[in-house]
Amino acid sequence: MSKTYDSPFNSRYASSEMQEIFSPDKKFKTWRSLWVALAKAEQKYGLNISNEQIAQLEKFKDKINYDVAEKREKEVRHDVMAHIFAYGEQCPLAKPIIHLGATSCYVGDNTDIIIMKEGLILIRKKLLNVIALLSDFALKYKALPTLAYTHLQPAQLTTVGKRATLWLNELYMDLQELDFRINSLQLLGSKGTTGTQASFLELFDENHNKVLAVENDIAKQMGFYGVVAVSGQTYSRKIDSYILNTLSGIAQSAYKFSNDLRLLANFKEMEEPFEKQQIGSSAMPYKRNPMRSERIGALARYVIADTINPAITASTQWFERTLDDSANKRISMAEGFLAVDAILNLYINVADGLVVYPKVIRQRVMKELPFMATENIMMSAVKKGGDRQQLHERIREHSLASSIIVKEQGLENDLIERISNDSSFGLNQKELNDILLPENFIGRSKEQVEDFIVKIIKPLLEKNKDIIGINIELNV
């Protein structure tokens, strides 16, 4: 047991994959990859950098002497200069050309973009797996009638599968936004101290084309299609704000799902999976608390609140750069990713084991259906020769009386019995039962599910079939 603070994201929530992406080791190895890419590009476009120097940089790219870097940082109070020093000790031949022409943000900002893109790609994989699970669920229950609500009051009927498409559609919207962010991310490139590329222009004897070629070559080496056209010393911090807002969108969708599921658990219509040895309550052994859905909500609130950090940071950067972004950014961006990763781990786990109780759903439907079926009943009675206006008034009176005994006396809804005993309707019990089939009141729910899944979701899943079917293991 650690005697110092350990982030719950590491010990309880986030996956090892996402933790590795945002680890110090990943960051510093990416710094070295960028220094290698810079040296190769500068050599390619004419600077006096030898193959031996690059070979030495390559040899130690992933063998970081952290002890040297940490000791040096305590002396100089500058992490980038400390790591340049440490790299130079391992690569004496290349020492003179490491970081040539660059400023700290060359490695810092480009690395942030690289790491965030990797994080977004992992988020995308998990998001698609939730979509796949919910699409299967929606198709399975596409025709199972259930109460639909407006204002949390029973309104009409929908189906369990149709409701699942509402959750699914929001995730589909999130995926579209996520894909846009991934595909539009560009590196900062090699812009220099204030973004003017003055140092590189001097290195390449005022050859503008070579300066542009160098940074585009770096981007290509690092797997990006290009660099931002203009910047100060840093890439615009609005990029961070955009990315965290994208993550927040996913959190919002998951939150809505988790709230709906918690309400359905209260109705005893649906539940998240409950493991054999799981304890629902320390005081009440019979309870099956929706703890995973509650955790989704808790983490989602954190992400939604976290979006204010990069928004404020982006709006308060002075001119070409200030350093008040750094400490906040290190925490807010990483934890936004770790939290959404944790949310999707939970979402996959819950969606993969959703429990549905059709008999309870049917029972609850039948308690409310008589009120919802009154128009159908009235039309059937009119076809038998009844007076529409008179029947409307009789239904109003019967509905009011039945509502009173349900709400004030706690008795069962007897509206249908009242109508069957009212000769003005001319309908017997069997005829009324035929009208009261829940399947007659679901509209196009079943067809909407089929259309949405077949036309929109299935093609998407087919395009991404190589990343569907991952296994998630929760820590707690």
SVG drawing of the C-alpha trace seen along z (x, -y; Angstrom):
<svg xmlns="http://www.w3.org/2000/svg" viewBox="-76 -40 108 56">
<polyline fill="none" stroke="black" stroke-width="0.4" points="0.0,0.0 1.5,-3.3 2.2,-5.9 1.9,-8.8 -1.0,-9.9 -1.8,-7.6 -4.2,-8.9 -7.4,-6.8 -7.1,-6.9 -4.0,-4.7 -5.1,-2.4 -8.8,-2.0 -10.2,-3.4 -8.1,-3.9 -6.7,-1.1 -3.0,-0.3 -3.1,-1.2 -4.2,-4.8 -1.9,-5.2 1.1,-4.1 0.1,-6.7 0.3,-9.5 3.3,-8.1 6.5,-10.1 8.4,-7.3 6.2,-7.7 6.6,-11.4 10.4,-11.4 10.8,-8.7 8.7,-10.8 11.0,-13.8 13.9,-11.7 12.0,-10.5 11.4,-14.2 15.1,-15.0 16.0,-12.2 13.3,-13.4 14.7,-16.9 18.3,-15.8 17.3,-13.6 15.3,-16.4 18.0,-19.0 20.6,-16.6 18.3,-15.8 18.0,-19.5 21.7,-20.3 22.9,-20.9 26.2,-19.3 24.9,-16.4 26.6,-13.0 25.1,-9.5 27.2,-8.6 25.6,-11.3 22.1,-10.1 23.0,-6.5 24.1,-7.4 20.8,-9.2 18.9,-6.2 20.8,-3.8 19.9,-5.5 16.4,-6.8 14.6,-4.4 17.3,-3.9 16.8,-7.0 19.3,-7.6 16.7,-9.0 19.1,-9.3 21.2,-11.8 18.2,-13.8 16.6,-14.0 19.9,-15.1 20.4,-17.8 16.8,-19.1 17.3,-19.8 20.3,-21.9 18.9,-23.8 15.2,-23.8 14.4,-23.1 13.1,-19.7 13.9,-20.0 17.5,-21.2 18.0,-18.4 17.0,-15.8 19.1,-17.3 22.1,-17.1 21.3,-13.5 20.9,-12.5 24.1,-14.3 26.0,-12.3 24.9,-9.1 25.6,-10.5 28.8,-12.5 29.2,-12.6 25.6,-13.9 25.7,-16.3 26.4,-19.4 23.4,-19.0 20.7,-17.8 17.7,-20.2 19.5,-22.3 17.5,-25.5 14.5,-24.4 12.9,-25.7 11.4,-23.7 8.0,-23.6 9.4,-21.7 9.5,-18.6 6.9,-19.6 4.0,-20.7 4.6,-18.2 4.7,-15.4 1.5,-16.6 -0.2,-16.4 1.2,-12.9 0.2,-11.6 -3.3,-13.1 -3.8,-11.6 -2.9,-8.1 -5.2,-8.7 -8.1,-9.6 -7.5,-6.5 -7.7,-4.3 -10.9,-6.2 -12.3,-5.6 -11.7,-1.9 -13.5,-1.6 -16.3,-3.9 -16.9,-1.6 -17.0,1.4 -19.8,-0.2 -21.6,-1.0 -21.3,2.6 -22.7,3.9 -25.6,1.5 -26.5,2.2 -26.8,5.9 -28.9,5.1 -31.2,2.8 -31.8,5.4 -32.5,8.1 -35.2,6.0 -36.4,4.0 -40.0,5.2 -40.3,5.4 -42.9,2.8 -42.1,0.6 -43.3,-2.6 -41.9,-5.8 -41.7,-8.9 -41.9,-12.6 -41.2,-14.6 -40.6,-11.2 -44.4,-10.6 -45.7,-7.7 -46.5,-9.0 -46.9,-6.5 -45.2,-3.2 -41.8,-2.7 -39.6,0.5 -36.6,1.4 -34.6,1.6 -35.8,-1.8 -34.7,-3.4 -31.3,-1.8 -31.0,-3.6 -31.3,-6.9 -28.2,-6.0 -26.6,-4.7 -27.3,-7.7 -25.6,-10.0 -22.5,-7.8 -22.6,-7.9 -22.6,-11.7 -19.7,-11.5 -17.8,-9.3 -18.3,-11.7 -16.9,-14.5 -14.0,-12.3 -13.1,-11.3 -13.0,-15.0 -10.7,-15.8 -8.3,-12.8 -8.2,-13.6 -7.7,-17.3 -4.8,-17.2 -1.6,-18.7 1.8,-19.0 3.2,-22.3 6.2,-21.6 9.5,-23.6 8.3,-27.1 11.0,-28.5 10.8,-30.8 8.0,-33.1 6.6,-31.1 8.5,-33.0 11.0,-30.2 13.8,-32.8 16.4,-30.4 15.7,-27.8 15.8,-30.5 19.3,-31.4 20.4,-27.8 19.3,-27.3 20.8,-30.6 17.5,-32.3 16.1,-29.5 12.4,-29.6 11.6,-26.5 14.1,-24.4 12.6,-25.7 9.2,-24.6 10.4,-21.3 12.1,-20.4 9.0,-20.7 6.9,-18.9 9.4,-16.1 9.3,-15.9 5.5,-15.6 5.7,-12.8 8.3,-10.9 6.0,-11.2 2.9,-10.0 1.1,-13.3 -0.1,-14.8 1.1,-18.3 1.8,-21.1 -0.2,-24.2 0.2,-27.1 0.9,-29.7 1.6,-29.7 3.3,-31.5 5.8,-29.5 3.0,-26.9 0.2,-25.5 -3.0,-27.3 -4.4,-26.1 -7.8,-26.1 -6.8,-22.7 -6.7,-21.4 -10.1,-23.0 -11.6,-21.4 -10.2,-17.9 -11.5,-18.0 -14.9,-19.2 -14.9,-16.1 -14.1,-13.9 -16.8,-15.7 -19.4,-14.9 -18.6,-11.2 -18.9,-11.7 -22.3,-13.4 -23.7,-10.5 -22.4,-7.9 -23.9,-10.0 -27.3,-10.0 -27.2,-6.2 -26.2,-5.6 -29.0,-7.8 -31.6,-6.1 -30.3,-2.7 -30.4,-3.7 -34.0,-4.8 -34.9,-1.5 -33.2,0.4 -35.5,-1.4 -38.4,-0.3 -37.0,3.2 -37.2,3.3 -33.4,3.5 -30.2,3.8 -26.5,3.6 -24.7,7.0 -24.3,8.1 -21.5,10.6 -22.1,13.6 -19.8,12.3 -20.7,8.7 -22.0,6.9 -24.6,4.3 -24.7,2.7 -22.8,3.2 -26.0,2.8 -28.7,4.3 -27.6,7.6 -30.6,7.8 -29.7,4.7 -28.3,4.6 -27.1,1.1 -26.2,-0.2 -22.7,-1.0 -21.1,-0.9 -23.7,-3.3 -23.2,-5.5 -19.4,-5.5 -20.0,-6.4 -22.0,-9.4 -19.4,-10.4 -16.5,-10.3 -18.6,-12.0 -19.2,-14.9 -15.5,-15.2 -14.8,-15.4 -17.6,-17.8 -16.3,-20.1 -12.7,-19.6 -13.6,-21.3 -13.3,-24.7 -9.6,-24.3 -8.4,-24.4 -11.0,-26.9 -9.6,-29.4 -6.0,-28.5 -6.7,-29.2 -8.3,-32.5 -5.6,-33.8 -2.4,-33.1 -0.5,-36.3 0.8,-37.1 3.1,-34.4 3.2,-32.4 3.1,-32.4 3.9,-29.4 0.8,-29.6 -0.7,-26.9 1.9,-24.2 1.0,-23.0 -2.8,-23.2 -2.4,-21.4 -0.3,-18.6 -3.2,-17.7 -6.4,-18.6 -5.7,-17.1 -4.2,-13.8 -6.9,-13.3 -9.6,-14.1 -8.3,-11.2 -7.9,-8.9 -11.4,-9.6 -13.1,-9.0 -11.1,-5.8 -12.4,-4.7 -16.0,-5.7 -15.8,-3.6 -14.3,-0.6 -17.4,-0.7 -19.8,-1.3 -18.4,1.7 -18.7,3.8 -22.3,2.8 -23.5,2.9 -22.1,6.4 -24.2,7.8 -27.4,5.7 -30.2,7.6 -33.8,7.1 -36.9,8.3 -39.7,8.6 -42.4,9.7 -41.9,6.7 -41.9,4.4 -45.1,6.0 -46.8,5.6 -45.9,1.9 -47.1,1.4 -50.4,3.0 -51.0,0.8 -50.8,-2.3 -52.0,-1.0 -55.7,-1.4 -55.3,-5.2 -53.2,-5.3 -55.7,-3.1 -58.7,-5.2 -58.6,-6.8 -58.4,-3.4 -61.3,-2.1 -63.4,-5.2 -62.8,-4.7 -63.8,-1.0 -67.0,-1.9 -67.8,-4.6 -67.5,-2.0 -70.1,0.0 -72.5,-2.9 -71.6,-4.9 -71.7,-8.7 -68.1,-10.1 -68.8,-13.1 -70.9,-11.1 -68.2,-8.3 -65.5,-10.9 -67.3,-12.2 -67.9,-8.7 -64.2,-7.9 -63.2,-11.1 -65.5,-10.2 -64.3,-6.6 -60.6,-7.7 -60.9,-10.2 -62.7,-7.6 -60.1,-5.0 -57.2,-7.4 -58.6,-8.2 -58.7,-4.6 -55.2,-4.0 -53.6,-7.1 -55.8,-7.6 -56.7,-4.0 -53.7,-2.1 -55.9,0.3 -55.4,1.7 -56.4,-0.3 -60.0,0.8 -60.7,-1.5 -61.1,1.4 -63.6,3.2 -65.6,-0.1 -65.7,-0.4 -66.7,3.2 -69.6,2.7 -70.7,-0.5 -73.3,0.5 -72.8,-2.8 -69.5,-1.4 -70.9,1.9 -67.5,3.6 -67.1,6.9 -64.0,8.0 -62.5,10.0 -62.8,7.0 -61.2,4.7 -58.3,7.2 -57.7,7.4 -57.3,3.6 -55.0,3.7 -52.1,5.4 -49.0,3.4 -47.5,4.3 -50.3,2.2 -49.0,-1.0 -45.3,-1.1 -45.6,-2.9 -42.6,-2.5 -40.2,-1.7 -39.2,1.8 -38.7,0.4 -36.8,-2.6 -34.4,-0.3 -33.9,1.8 -33.4,-1.1 -30.9,-2.8 -28.8,0.2 -28.8,1.6 -28.3,-1.6 -26.0,-3.6 -24.4,-1.4 -23.7,1.9 -21.7,0.3 -19.7,-1.6 -19.0,1.5 -18.0,3.4 -15.5,0.7 -14.0,1.1 -14.4,4.8 -10.7,5.3 -11.1,3.4 -14.4,4.8 -14.6,7.4 -12.1,6.2 -12.2,7.6 -12.3,5.2 -11.3,6.1 -12.3,3.6 -10.1,3.2 -13.0,2.7"/>
</svg>
